[in-house]
Amino acid sequence: MAASVHITRRGPVADGGIVYGWGIDDRATGHVVLRADTEVVRPCTPSGVPIGTMLARRGEANVEHPDPALHRDFVVVIAALFRAWERTGRPPEAVTRTFW
């Protein structure tokens, strides 16, 4: 079954990161903070405060999290975000991707 992920830039945070809001169809939503200087993405609150220890680095393929559903959603979001960044050469304003 196909689904769509929608990612929108929400704004900067004090430590130099960028907060993105994301949604996967009508089933899951959340926020991630991207630190462009370190190329790290982490789940966060709407204000950019990191949640938990899960993170992903651009160029690395290892993301570990004990909750399979959250892990899958996070991987879908970061894959779309990193791919758009790679294509444009800078962190994107918005991304929409379909996946299955």
Secondary structure, DSSP 8 states (H G I E B T S, - for coil): --EEEEEEEEEE-TTS-EEEEEEETTTEEEEEEEETTTTEEEEB-TTS-B-SS--EETT------S-HHHHHHHHHHHHHHHHHHHHHSS--SEEEEEE-
